[in-house]
């Protein structure tokens, strides 16, 4: 068994994102390419954006800290600390409305 502090990882990733090229950083907490389930903490500085991309499988984004906006086509959803976004099965992007950290959970399609 392994225990991970999401609060500590969120703080760390937000701090790293403030100086990172592109304004975002990521740390995979569980899983990876060889697993179906992958969980990644992503830190984003205010204004940073994860460019539009395909959904690799079923996915959720839990906001650990801050505020973000997910956009898919003409629709957008704002979320703040404690909110959970269900990632649409469509091309989408994610923007930090303030310094933020999210937990991305993906169950990859096989």
C-alpha positions in Angstrom: 0.0 0.0 0.0 1.2 3.5 -0.7 -0.2 6.8 0.7 0.1 10.1 -1.2 -0.7 13.6 0.1 -2.6 15.2 -2.8 -2.5 18.6 -0.9 1.3 18.4 -0.7 1.6 17.4 -4.4 -0.8 20.2 -5.4 1.3 22.8 -3.5 4.5 21.4 -5.1 3.1 21.4 -8.6 1.7 24.9 -8.4 5.1 26.1 -7.1 6.9 24.4 -9.9 4.5 25.7 -12.5 5.2 29.3 -11.6 8.7 28.9 -13.2 8.1 26.2 -15.7 8.1 26.8 -19.4 4.5 26.7 -20.7 3.3 27.5 -17.1 2.4 23.9 -16.2 3.9 20.8 -14.7 2.7 17.3 -14.0 3.5 14.3 -11.7 1.9 10.9 -12.3 0.7 9.7 -8.9 -0.5 6.3 -10.0 -0.4 4.2 -13.2 1.3 5.0 -16.5 1.5 3.7 -20.0 1.3 0.1 -18.9 -1.9 0.5 -16.7 -5.5 1.2 -17.6 -5.9 3.8 -14.8 -3.6 6.8 -14.6 -3.8 9.6 -12.1 -1.7 12.8 -12.5 -1.4 16.0 -10.5 -1.1 18.9 -12.8 0.0 22.4 -11.6 -0.9 25.4 -13.7 0.0 29.0 -13.2 -2.6 31.6 -13.8 -3.3 32.0 -17.6 -1.5 28.7 -18.5 -3.5 26.5 -20.9 -3.3 22.8 -21.9 -4.0 23.2 -25.6 -6.9 21.4 -27.2 -6.4 17.7 -27.3 -8.3 14.4 -27.7 -9.7 12.5 -24.8 -7.5 9.3 -24.3 -10.3 7.5 -22.5 -12.8 8.1 -19.7 -11.5 10.9 -17.6 -12.2 13.3 -14.8 -10.5 16.5 -13.5 -10.8 17.2 -9.8 -9.7 20.7 -8.8 -7.4 20.4 -5.8 -6.5 24.1 -5.7 -7.6 27.3 -7.6 -10.0 27.8 -10.5 -9.9 26.3 -14.0 -12.0 26.4 -17.2 -12.5 23.4 -19.4 -13.6 24.2 -23.0 -15.0 21.8 -25.6 -16.2 23.4 -28.8 -18.5 26.2 -27.9 -19.2 24.9 -24.4 -17.1 25.7 -21.3 -17.3 24.8 -17.6 -15.7 26.7 -14.7 -14.6 24.7 -11.7 -12.9 25.6 -8.4 -11.4 23.8 -5.4 -13.4 20.7 -4.6 -15.2 20.5 -8.0 -15.1 17.5 -10.3 -15.3 17.9 -14.0 -16.3 15.0 -16.2 -14.1 15.3 -19.3 -16.3 15.3 -22.4 -15.7 12.7 -25.1 -14.5 15.4 -27.5 -11.5 17.7 -28.2 -11.1 19.9 -25.2 -8.7 22.3 -23.4 -8.0 23.4 -19.8 -7.1 26.9 -18.7 -6.0 28.1 -15.2 -8.1 31.1 -14.2 -5.7 31.4 -11.2 -2.7 29.4 -10.0 -4.3 25.9 -9.8 -3.7 22.2 -9.3 -5.9 19.4 -10.6 -6.0 15.7 -10.3 -6.5 14.2 -13.8 -7.8 10.6 -13.7 -7.9 8.7 -16.9 -9.1 5.2 -17.7 -7.5 4.5 -21.1 -9.4 2.7 -23.7 -7.8 -0.5 -24.8 
